[in-house]
Amino acid sequence: VIVDPETGLPFPGKRIPIGRFDPQGLAFARLYPKPNVPGATVQNYRAVGKLETAADAFGLRLDHRWTSLDEAFLEYQFNRDTTDDPFNLLSGITNLPSLGVRDALQTHTVRLNNTHVFSPALIHQLRFSMSYMKQPRTILETNNGPALPAILITGLSNLGHAENLPQERRNRSFELLNDISWQHGSAMTKFGATVRYFPFHASLDLYSRGQYQFTGGIFSEHPFANLLLGVPTNALRIQGNTTRNFRTRTASFYVQHDWQPARRISLNAGLRYDYQSPFHEINGLVANFDATTGTMISSPKSLYKADRNNWGPRAGVSWRPFGSAVARAGYGIFYDMLGVGDSLVLLGLNPPFVRFDVKNNGPVIPQFNIGNAFQESSSSVQPSIFSTSGGLPNPYLQQWNVSIEQPVDGSLFMTLSYFGQKGTRLRRQINLNQPSVGPTALLDDRRPFPTFKNIFQFETSASSSAHAAEIRAERRLRAGLGF
């Protein structure tokens, strides 16, 4: 039974009169291809998409010896990879073809390196490198006409182009590295430092064309009939400039010493320090949520506190306890760098810099249709926003391992190994505004911050652990056979 939303009574003959069809809803409905799987009532359309990829690379290196003690090289690399995907398998909203994406990745890298030999025991290396990456993701041109909004419909394949197209990111990086190796007696000492600068440009045309959802149980009681009538259950749109420019800097230094205090023992120990400045948007076009006041802070001087405690010790030992047996053990702490893609760019999609129009229709008589959903006369519900925790320390990983290797005869070796690792302060996203348990009708009233819907906060508070053991037998080649 198809119900007339204006009267609440069924349409005569269970058919919607042609005159009641919404022009835009009808245009969307006509995007569905005819079924081509005979006898099927579901999954009744089958298509084969042609995925076209073109990739090429170019490299050039020039080596020059200035003197017997100085050598340098200049290196340039270029890579390009373009893919036309008619299905948009990565982030599309539909499994129908002809609503795809073009992904064009391009990178340039330049390295300049100089090695100076002060003496056979003291070698210095200085390197400067810079790279540029550009990756626009645009709507794949087809015969379907202009870019389409997202049509989400219960029980049928969705329609339209992905809500996050077009988009583009441009990454640049500049790095200066300085290393010194010093061989003294049976010991080796290495130390060095690196500084980096990362400008990041991003534009994300998110929901600018709108998203309309059609469900059953409302209006005509049928989602496809609601599409033909042009009355969505809800509608979503974002307005405003979504182009952002982020910056961060990192600095690292390390020292490592390898030596052999006894004939059967070799040791190495090192220490590394890493620092990354908090990301900032150069034009201040970001806003963060303050959980203490329940309000948004526009253009904060700093999105989060700097993490200045990233010390990473490393140690290893190799020991021959008896005969030809070899025991090894190692431990190290390794820090990771935060990337702006780790949800930080979403802080630029917060109000007041962009405006969320979120409209719920009905509940009995439609208040808007596809054409007038975003007119000012229809009320909008509170938006969902993005946030980051005030402290965003860098993730780090502890790794350790122990192994013992014992020759059984001249060509057979047995090795028993154990590996472990623990991840701390790992990335995750949580909803600060999760409603408490209760009736569905009062969902928003039970949120901790009723001014907003969901508050998606990015933080480094997750953890992980892993353990592995391995027994290995290896027979070296003898008489042409090994395993």
C-alpha positions as CSV (number, residue, x, y, z in Angstrom):
1,V,0.0,0.0,0.0
2,I,1.3,3.4,-1.0
3,V,0.0,6.2,1.2
4,D,-0.7,9.7,0.0
5,P,1.2,12.0,2.6
6,E,-1.3,14.8,2.0
7,T,-4.4,12.8,3.0
8,G,-3.0,9.8,4.9
9,L,-5.1,7.5,2.6
10,P,-3.8,5.0,0.1
11,F,-3.3,6.1,-3.5
12,P,-6.0,4.5,-5.8
13,G,-4.8,1.4,-7.4
14,K,-1.5,1.5,-5.3
15,R,-0.1,3.9,-7.9
16,I,1.1,7.5,-7.6
17,P,-0.5,9.7,-10.2
18,I,2.0,11.1,-12.7
19,G,1.1,14.6,-11.8
20,R,2.3,14.0,-8.2
21,F,5.8,13.0,-9.2
22,D,8.5,15.5,-8.0
23,P,10.6,16.5,-11.0
24,Q,13.9,16.1,-9.2
25,G,12.9,12.9,-7.5
26,L,11.8,11.5,-10.8
27,A,15.2,12.5,-12.4
28,F,17.0,10.7,-9.6
29,A,14.8,7.6,-10.0
30,R,15.6,7.4,-13.7
31,L,19.3,7.0,-12.9
32,Y,18.6,3.4,-11.9
33,P,19.4,1.1,-14.8
34,K,17.0,-1.6,-15.9
35,P,17.4,-5.0,-14.2
36,N,19.6,-7.4,-16.3
37,V,19.6,-10.5,-14.1
38,P,16.6,-12.6,-15.3
39,G,14.3,-13.8,-12.5
40,A,16.1,-12.0,-9.7
41,T,14.1,-9.7,-7.4
42,V,17.1,-8.6,-5.4
43,Q,20.7,-8.1,-6.6
44,N,19.1,-7.9,-10.1
45,Y,21.7,-5.7,-11.8
46,R,25.2,-6.7,-12.8
47,A,27.8,-4.5,-14.2
48,V,31.5,-4.7,-15.1
49,G,33.6,-1.5,-14.6
50,K,36.8,-0.7,-16.5
51,L,39.4,0.5,-14.0
52,E,42.0,2.5,-15.9
53,T,45.4,3.2,-14.3
54,A,48.3,5.0,-15.8
55,A,51.6,5.2,-13.8
56,D,55.0,6.5,-14.8
57,A,58.2,7.4,-13.0
58,F,61.4,9.3,-13.8
59,G,64.6,9.5,-11.9
60,L,67.9,11.3,-12.3
61,R,71.1,11.1,-10.2
62,L,74.4,13.0,-10.5
63,D,77.4,11.9,-8.5
64,H,80.5,14.1,-8.1
65,R,83.8,13.7,-6.2
66,W,85.0,17.1,-5.2
67,T,88.2,15.8,-3.6
68,S,89.5,12.5,-2.3
69,L,87.7,13.3,0.9
70,D,84.4,14.8,-0.4
71,E,81.7,13.1,-2.4
72,A,78.3,14.4,-3.2
73,F,75.2,13.4,-5.2
74,L,72.1,15.2,-6.4
75,E,69.0,13.1,-7.0
76,Y,65.6,13.8,-8.4
77,Q,62.6,11.5,-8.6
78,F,59.2,12.0,-10.1
79,N,56.2,9.7,-9.8
80,R,52.7,9.9,-11.2
81,D,49.8,7.6,-10.8
82,T,46.3,8.3,-12.2
83,T,43.3,6.0,-11.7
84,D,39.8,6.3,-13.2
85,D,37.5,4.2,-11.1
86,P,33.9,4.1,-12.3
87,F,32.7,2.5,-9.1
88,N,34.7,4.7,-6.6
89,L,35.4,1.5,-4.6
90,L,37.4,3.4,-1.9
91,S,34.8,6.0,-0.7
92,G,31.8,5.9,-3.0
93,I,28.2,5.6,-1.7
94,T,26.8,3.4,-4.4
95,N,27.7,0.1,-6.2
96,L,26.3,1.4,-9.5
97,P,28.8,2.4,-12.2
98,S,29.2,5.8,-13.8
99,L,29.4,7.6,-10.5
100,G,33.1,7.2,-10.0
101,V,36.3,9.1,-9.2
102,R,39.5,10.2,-10.8
103,D,42.5,9.9,-8.4
104,A,45.6,11.6,-9.6
105,L,48.7,11.3,-7.4
106,Q,51.9,13.1,-8.3
107,T,55.2,13.4,-6.2
108,H,58.5,15.2,-6.7
109,T,61.6,14.5,-4.5
110,V,65.0,16.2,-4.5
111,R,67.9,15.1,-2.4
112,L,71.4,16.7,-2.0
113,N,73.9,14.7,-0.1
114,N,77.5,15.4,0.8
115,T,79.9,12.9,2.6
116,H,83.1,14.2,4.0
117,V,85.9,11.9,5.3
118,F,87.8,13.6,8.1
119,S,89.8,10.4,8.6
120,P,89.3,6.7,8.1
121,A,87.7,6.7,11.6
122,L,85.6,9.8,11.3
123,I,83.0,10.3,8.6
124,H,80.4,13.1,8.3
125,Q,77.2,13.2,6.2
126,L,75.0,16.2,5.4
127,R,71.8,15.8,3.5
128,F,69.1,18.2,2.4
129,S,65.9,16.9,0.9
130,M,62.5,18.3,-0.1
131,S,59.4,16.7,-1.5
132,Y,56.1,17.7,-2.9
133,M,53.0,15.6,-3.2
134,K,49.8,16.6,-5.0
135,Q,46.7,14.4,-5.0
136,P,43.4,15.8,-6.3
137,R,40.4,13.4,-6.2
138,T,37.7,14.6,-8.6
139,I,34.4,13.4,-10.0
140,L,35.0,11.1,-13.0
141,E,33.4,12.7,-16.1
142,T,30.7,10.6,-17.6
143,N,27.6,11.1,-19.7
144,N,25.4,11.5,-16.5
145,G,25.7,15.2,-16.6
146,P,26.6,17.4,-13.6
147,A,27.7,16.2,-10.2
148,L,24.9,14.7,-8.1
149,P,24.0,14.9,-4.5
150,A,24.0,11.8,-2.4
151,I,20.7,9.9,-2.4
152,L,20.6,7.3,0.4
153,I,17.6,5.0,0.1
154,T,16.6,2.0,2.1
155,G,16.4,-1.3,0.2
156,L,17.9,-0.1,-3.0
157,S,21.4,0.9,-4.1
158,N,22.2,4.5,-3.2
159,L,22.6,7.1,-5.9
160,G,24.9,10.0,-6.5
161,H,28.5,10.9,-6.2
162,A,30.5,10.6,-3.0
163,E,29.9,13.3,-0.4
164,N,33.6,14.0,-0.1
165,L,34.3,14.9,-3.7
166,P,36.1,16.9,-5.0
167,Q,39.0,17.1,-2.7
168,E,42.7,17.8,-2.9
169,R,45.7,17.6,-0.7
170,R,49.2,19.1,-1.2
171,N,52.0,18.0,1.1
172,R,55.4,19.5,1.2
173,S,58.4,18.6,3.4
174,F,61.8,20.0,3.9
175,E,64.5,18.1,5.8
176,L,68.0,18.8,6.9
177,L,70.0,15.8,8.3
178,N,73.4,15.7,9.9
179,D,75.2,12.4,10.8
180,I,78.7,11.6,12.1
181,S,80.2,8.1,12.5
182,W,83.3,7.7,14.7
183,Q,85.2,4.4,14.8
184,H,87.5,4.3,17.8
185,G,89.2,1.0,18.6
186,S,86.7,-1.8,18.6
187,A,83.8,0.6,19.3
188,M,81.6,2.6,17.0
189,T,79.8,5.8,17.9
190,K,77.1,7.5,15.8
191,F,75.3,10.7,16.5
192,G,73.2,13.0,14.4
193,A,70.2,15.4,14.2
194,T,67.3,16.1,11.8
195,V,65.0,19.0,11.4
196,R,61.9,19.0,9.3
197,Y,59.2,21.4,8.2
198,F,55.8,20.1,6.9
199,P,53.3,22.5,5.2
200,F,50.0,20.8,4.4
201,H,47.2,22.2,2.2
202,A,43.8,20.5,2.1
203,S,40.5,21.2,0.5
204,L,37.4,19.0,1.1
205,D,34.2,19.7,-0.6
206,L,32.2,17.8,2.0
207,Y,28.4,17.6,1.6
208,S,28.3,20.7,-0.4
209,R,25.8,19.2,-2.9
210,G,23.7,17.9,-0.1
211,Q,22.6,14.4,1.1
212,Y,19.0,13.2,1.1
213,Q,17.9,10.1,2.9
214,F,14.7,8.2,2.0
215,T,13.3,5.5,4.3
216,G,10.1,3.6,4.8
217,G,7.7,3.9,7.7
218,I,7.0,7.5,7.0
219,F,5.0,9.6,4.5
220,S,4.1,7.1,1.7
221,E,5.4,4.2,3.8
222,H,7.8,3.2,1.0
223,P,11.3,4.6,0.4
224,F,11.2,4.5,-3.4
225,A,7.7,6.1,-3.4
226,N,9.1,8.9,-1.2
227,L,11.9,9.4,-3.7
228,L,9.3,9.8,-6.5
229,L,7.3,12.2,-4.4
230,G,10.5,14.1,-3.6
231,V,10.1,14.0,0.2
232,P,13.2,12.9,2.1
233,T,13.3,11.7,5.7
234,N,16.2,14.1,6.3
235,A,18.6,16.3,4.5
236,L,22.2,17.5,5.2
237,R,24.4,20.2,3.7
238,I,27.5,22.0,4.6
239,Q,28.2,25.6,3.4
240,G,31.4,27.6,3.6
241,N,35.1,27.5,2.6
242,T,36.7,24.2,3.4
243,T,40.2,24.9,2.3
244,R,42.8,24.8,5.1
245,N,46.6,25.2,5.4
246,F,48.3,23.4,8.3
247,R,51.9,23.6,9.5
248,T,54.1,21.5,11.8
249,R,57.8,21.2,12.5
250,T,59.8,18.3,14.0
251,A,63.3,17.9,15.4
252,S,65.2,14.8,16.3
253,F,68.6,13.9,17.6
254,Y,70.2,10.6,18.5
255,V,73.4,9.0,19.8
256,Q,74.3,5.3,19.5
257,H,77.4,3.4,20.8
258,D,78.4,-0.1,19.8
259,W,81.2,-1.9,21.6
260,Q,82.6,-5.3,22.6
261,P,83.5,-5.3,26.3
262,A,84.5,-9.0,26.2
263,R,85.3,-11.6,23.5
264,R,81.9,-13.3,23.8
265,I,79.8,-10.2,24.4
266,S,78.7,-7.3,22.0
267,L,76.6,-4.4,23.3
268,N,74.9,-1.4,21.7
269,A,73.0,1.3,23.4
270,G,71.4,4.5,22.1
271,L,69.1,7.3,22.9
272,R,66.8,9.3,20.5
273,Y,64.7,12.4,21.2
274,D,61.8,13.5,19.0
275,Y,59.8,16.7,19.1
276,Q,56.9,17.8,17.0
277,S,55.3,21.2,17.3
278,P,51.5,21.2,17.5
279,F,49.7,21.6,14.2
280,H,48.3,25.0,13.5
281,E,46.2,26.5,10.7
282,I,48.0,29.5,9.4
283,N,44.8,31.6,8.9
284,G,43.2,30.5,12.1
285,L,40.3,28.8,10.3
286,V,39.8,26.1,12.9
287,A,37.6,25.7,16.0
288,N,37.9,23.3,18.9
289,F,35.4,22.2,21.4
290,D,36.1,23.0,25.1
291,A,34.5,20.3,27.3
292,T,34.9,22.4,30.4
293,T,32.6,25.1,29.1
294,G,30.7,23.2,26.5
295,T,31.4,25.8,23.9
296,M,33.4,26.2,20.7
297,I,36.7,28.1,20.7
298,S,37.4,29.8,17.4
299,S,40.9,30.3,16.1
300,P,42.8,29.1,19.2
301,K,46.5,29.9,19.5
302,S,47.2,26.2,19.9
303,L,45.0,23.2,19.2
304,Y,46.7,21.1,21.9
305,K,49.6,21.2,24.2
306,A,53.1,20.4,22.9
307,D,54.6,17.0,23.9
308,R,58.2,17.5,25.0
309,N,58.9,14.2,26.6
310,N,59.6,11.9,23.7
311,W,62.8,10.1,24.8
312,G,63.4,6.8,23.1
313,P,66.2,4.6,24.6
314,R,67.4,1.5,22.7
315,A,69.7,-1.3,23.9
316,G,70.8,-4.6,22.6
317,V,73.2,-7.4,23.6
318,S,74.6,-10.4,21.8
319,W,76.3,-13.1,23.9
320,R,77.9,-16.5,23.4
321,P,77.2,-18.2,26.7
322,F,78.8,-21.6,25.7
323,G,80.1,-23.3,22.6
324,S,78.6,-21.9,19.4
325,A,75.3,-20.9,21.0
326,V,74.3,-17.3,20.5
327,A,71.8,-15.4,22.7
328,R,70.4,-12.0,21.7
329,A,68.1,-9.5,23.4
330,G,67.0,-6.0,22.5
331,Y,64.6,-3.3,23.7
332,G,63.6,0.0,22.2
333,I,61.0,2.8,22.3
334,F,60.0,4.4,19.0
335,Y,57.8,7.5,18.6
336,D,55.5,8.3,15.7
337,M,54.6,11.6,14.2
338,L,51.1,12.9,14.1
339,G,49.8,13.7,10.6
340,V,47.2,16.3,9.8
341,G,45.1,13.6,8.1
342,D,44.7,12.1,11.6
343,S,41.3,13.9,11.9
344,L,42.9,17.3,12.7
345,V,41.8,18.7,9.3
346,L,38.2,18.1,10.3
347,L,38.6,20.9,12.9
348,G,38.4,23.2,10.0
349,L,34.8,22.0,9.3
350,N,33.5,23.3,12.6
351,P,31.2,26.3,12.9
352,P,31.5,29.3,12.6
353,F,33.8,28.7,9.6
354,V,31.3,26.3,7.9
355,R,27.6,26.0,8.4
356,F,25.8,22.7,8.9
357,D,22.3,22.5,7.6
358,V,20.7,19.4,9.1
359,K,16.9,19.0,8.5
360,N,14.6,16.3,9.8
361,N,11.3,16.1,7.9
362,G,7.8,15.3,9.0
363,P,7.0,13.4,11.1
364,V,3.5,13.0,9.6
365,I,3.2,15.7,6.9
366,P,6.3,16.7,4.9
367,Q,7.7,20.1,5.8
368,F,10.0,20.2,2.8
369,N,10.9,18.5,-0.4
370,I,14.2,18.1,-2.3
371,G,13.9,21.5,-3.9
372,N,13.2,23.6,-0.8
373,A,15.0,21.5,1.9
374,F,17.5,24.2,2.6
375,Q,15.3,27.3,2.5
376,E,15.5,29.4,5.7
377,S,11.8,28.7,6.5
378,S,12.6,25.1,7.5
379,S,14.2,24.7,10.9
380,S,17.6,23.0,11.3
381,V,18.7,20.7,14.1
382,Q,22.0,21.1,16.0
383,P,25.1,20.1,14.1
384,S,27.7,17.4,14.8
385,I,31.2,18.8,15.4
386,F,34.8,17.7,15.6
387,S,37.2,18.1,18.5
388,T,40.7,17.2,19.7
389,S,41.8,16.6,23.2
390,G,43.8,19.4,25.0
391,G,46.8,17.0,25.3
392,L,47.7,15.1,22.2
393,P,51.0,13.4,22.9
394,N,52.8,11.5,20.2
395,P,52.1,7.7,20.0
396,Y,54.9,5.4,20.8
397,L,55.7,1.7,20.6
398,Q,57.9,-0.4,22.9
399,Q,59.5,-3.4,21.2
400,W,61.5,-6.1,22.8
401,N,62.9,-9.5,21.7
402,V,64.9,-12.4,23.0
403,S,66.4,-15.3,20.9
404,I,68.8,-18.1,21.3
405,E,70.5,-19.9,18.3
406,Q,72.2,-23.3,18.7
407,P,73.9,-25.2,15.9
408,V,73.0,-28.9,16.0
409,D,75.7,-29.9,13.6
410,G,77.8,-28.1,11.0
411,S,74.8,-27.2,8.8
412,L,71.7,-27.4,11.0
413,F,70.7,-24.4,13.2
414,M,67.8,-24.2,15.7
415,T,66.5,-20.8,16.9
416,L,64.0,-20.1,19.6
417,S,62.7,-16.5,19.5
418,Y,60.2,-14.3,21.4
419,F,59.0,-10.9,20.3
420,G,56.8,-8.5,22.1
421,Q,55.5,-5.0,21.6
422,K,53.2,-2.5,23.3
423,G,51.6,0.5,21.7
424,T,50.8,3.5,23.9
425,R,48.9,6.7,23.3
426,L,47.6,5.4,19.9
427,R,45.1,7.3,17.8
428,R,41.4,6.9,18.2
429,Q,38.2,8.8,17.9
430,I,35.4,8.8,20.5
431,N,32.0,10.5,20.7
432,L,32.0,12.9,23.7
433,N,28.3,13.4,23.3
434,Q,27.1,9.9,23.4
435,P,23.5,9.9,24.8
436,S,22.7,7.8,27.9
437,V,20.3,4.9,27.7
438,G,16.7,5.8,27.4
439,P,13.7,6.2,25.0
440,T,14.6,6.9,21.3
441,A,12.3,9.9,21.1
442,L,14.3,11.7,23.8
443,L,17.7,10.9,22.3
444,D,19.1,14.4,22.0
445,D,17.8,15.4,25.5
446,R,20.1,12.8,27.1
447,R,23.3,14.1,25.5
448,P,25.9,15.6,27.9
449,F,26.0,18.7,25.7
450,P,22.5,19.2,24.3
451,T,23.6,22.1,22.1
452,F,25.3,19.7,19.8
453,K,24.6,16.3,18.3
454,N,27.7,14.0,18.1
455,I,31.1,15.5,19.2
456,F,33.8,13.4,17.5
457,Q,37.0,13.9,19.5
458,F,40.4,12.8,18.1
459,E,42.8,11.8,20.8
460,T,45.9,9.6,21.5
461,S,44.6,7.4,24.2
462,A,44.3,3.9,22.8
463,S,46.7,1.0,23.4
464,S,47.8,-2.3,21.9
465,S,49.9,-5.3,22.8
466,A,51.3,-8.2,20.8
467,H,53.4,-11.3,21.6
468,A,54.8,-13.9,19.3
469,A,57.1,-16.9,19.7
470,E,58.9,-18.7,16.9
471,I,60.8,-22.0,16.6
472,R,62.9,-22.1,13.5
473,A,65.1,-24.9,12.1
474,E,67.3,-24.1,9.1
475,R,69.7,-26.4,7.3
476,R,72.2,-24.7,5.2
477,L,72.9,-26.0,1.7
478,R,74.8,-29.3,1.8
479,A,75.0,-31.5,-1.3
480,G,72.6,-29.1,-3.0
481,L,69.8,-29.5,-0.4
482,G,68.6,-27.0,2.2
483,F,65.5,-26.3,4.2
